[in-house]
Every structure is written in structure tokens, then in C-alpha cells.
């Protein structure tokens, strides 16, 4: 959506504006408390910082509780978070956990972040719809309510959403997104689908797909129900290390890890964040081996084969990729295309928005999928690296200059590629 030019004057500029503050932005800010030495503002569509969309999902995680909050310096201003009840409970969970536990811990982090901001710099319940770039002024963010916010540096951290797959467009009348079936209110709906006669076809075999399937299998499937997990390529599974991987039998439907790409350089984990774990992993293995009655896994790299499955199915549950929640981006009033063909935001090696003519003052956090392009599979280091680059940019921004008409002149850019 592109809004008409707003004649209202922008609000007083700030040094740093963070757009969206769920897990990734909370991680960035709590890993880099030096950012609060600057004039920081946060705008978020929800009523609470940190929690994001996690309260909407009534499922287990695909992570370990110990994966979280390791980026916080115990001696720094966010150190007390590590001793708070919700964070302690999460970090002491060595296995899967319900996402409500993560939401509670992130709400604690969001509260701690909000305490470091003056009230005028905390904008909750505001949805950002547009980002304006210009050589004549600072980056300007527009909210749905009409507010115009300017900052020397903008961090976009608006998350991802399930993408409407072009491949499934012709079957739209019988497609349900997996995310719509893992909310607290959809348990009964999943049980009803489990009794539906005919073929129920999953497009994709991601954690959300396996989570929906778990909900469907809380009772025996209907006698005339068949379920197929149809995936374009073999499925990634998480392993602690290569010894764990080689000590396990593998189904042809499972992806073979690439040591150049799929191993965490610190922990040695394989497919640390992109691989199935816990119940989802076991359910996939059981289904692929034929141990789950009336459920099968189909690896179909040929689109014609996938189309035959989707055409035959009475219902298609989509779990086949995501796209970035990117607002409309304009330069001098003209729309910019800032996404890749797969719908994900395009960024450079420093995490800056990759836009025509450059967008050196706009960074992206958590709107691109794992693993990151720089192979930073561990978010602890990813937060710190991104935070260091943002700090470098803030340090290079001169004080805004104002011309005789009151227009803010854009400060010079500094591009740092060091960690």
C-alpha cells in the first residue's frame, strides 16, 4: 500500500527508530545495550514489546529453551533478566517447550526494554505501513494512524508471514494456511479435519505442518481419511553433531546436511534452526517409514507430480514458505522493490536494506530466514554483529543539519563492514 503524500510535518527526529519489537528486535537491543546511549524510539503494532505473535500459537517449540537469552551480558543493564522467573524457567528447559513459555520470557524482556525509553519514544498499537527514503531528508516512517517518524537510522524488524504460494493459486478454494490451524481455538477444527473422508494434502513438511498433523492425530484418523505430506525436496532434521547424524538410520526423504552450510560453527549442531526437532522430527521419521497409519511422506521435486497430488486432495494445508512483512518502500515518492523473488527482504552483508540507489541508514533484523547469508547460525553472535554495525552507523551520523525552511538534511553515510 502506498499512501498519498502527507502534508503534516514529521515529528522531531531521533537517532534510532526500531520498527517492530518481537524476539529479534528484543534480542538485538538486549544484546547491544550501548544503543540506548542514543535517542531511541520503538514503534510496534502490539500492546507489549517482545512477545510478537508467540501467544497465538498453541504448539511446542522447534528449539531448546537453552537457545535463548545467551546474548545478554549478566553484568550489563539487562543482566537482571537472567534471574527473572519466566526467563530462568525457559533457559533451564533442555528440551522442547510450549511457545507460551517463550512469550512469557519475551514479555519480561520487552518490559525491561520499555523501562529504558521515555514515554514519548514508545509507540505501541501503531502499525507501520510505509518507509520513505530521500537524499533530502532522514528516513521517514509512516504509521496507519498518520504519524510521521524520522530517524538517522531505522531498523526494520517486522517479522515474516506465511506466503500465498503461486503454485497453490489455482487450488485457493481448498487451501488452508498451516498457521491458521495452530492457534488455541483451532484444536477442534483439526480433529474435524482428521475425520474428513478423502485425501488431506500438506504442501510442505515444516515444523508448522508437523504441528498441525500432531493435533490431527490426537485421535485415530477417520476410516476413509488419507494424509500426504508433499514436499519439494528432502526435509532437514536437526542433529547434535556429525556423530549423532552418522549414528542414525536415514530415510531417503531426509536431507543430507552440507558441512559448508548446515553446521553451526560454535555448537557443532547440524541444521540448528532450520531442522525439525523433538516431536516434529519423530513424527516425520515415523511417517516417512510408514509407521503412522494412513499418513505418508512424498518428496516430489517435479511440479507436475505435486500438481497431481494437490488436484486429487479435498483439502490442501499450506506450509510452504514465508515472506517478509515489509512495508511499502519509496524513494522520493517512487516505489522501490526491496524483496527477492521468494518474497524475502533483500539485504547486504552488513544487514542493510538492499534497495536501488542504496539505503545505508536502514537495517533489517529477523525478516530474513535462517540460516543467515553470513552463516551466522547462532543468533547470539548475529545480534551482536548487527548491533555493532548499527552502532558504527550511529557514530558516523553527524547531527542533523536544518536548512532555512526547516528541512532536515540527510547526514553523510558511513559503511562499516567490521564486526
Beta strands, then each sheet from edge to edge (+ up, - down):
strand 1: 14-19
strand 2: 40-44
strand 3: 122-124
strand 4: 128-134
strand 5: 137-143
strand 6: 148-156
strand 7: 160-162
strand 8: 175-177
strand 9: 198-203
strand 10: 225-231
strand 11: 295-299
strand 12: 315-318
strand 13: 322-324
strand 14: 328-331
strand 15: 334-335
strand 16: 362-364
strand 17: 401-402
strand 18: 408-409
sheet 1: 3+ 2+ 1+ 6+ 5- 4+ 14+ 15-
sheet 2: 3+ 2+ 1+ 6+ 16+
sheet 3: 7+ 13-
sheet 4: 8+ 12+ 9+ 10+ 11+
sheet 5: 17+ 18-
end
